[in-house]
Amino acid sequence: MSSENFNKNDELIRQWQEKIKVADRNNIFCHCRFCGYEWVDSDLKPICKSCGSKDVESISCWQFPDG
């Protein structure tokens, strides 16, 4: 394999890593442990939009499998 192919692969990997970072920042599944409300947010420390609780579980959406 030529060094040109390696450079293209490195660039492709870098692009995918950046896309995952963006998805991780902007697509956070949230579940309020107090009232059960669920939503998608971009805040790393979300407050429940339904009851105002700070007891919220947050999971990056990319961690869920497609299908």
Secondary structure, DSSP 8 states (H G I E B T S, - for coil): --HHHHHHHHHHHHHHHHHHHHHHHH-EEEEETTT--EEEES-SS---TTT--S-EEEEEGGGS---
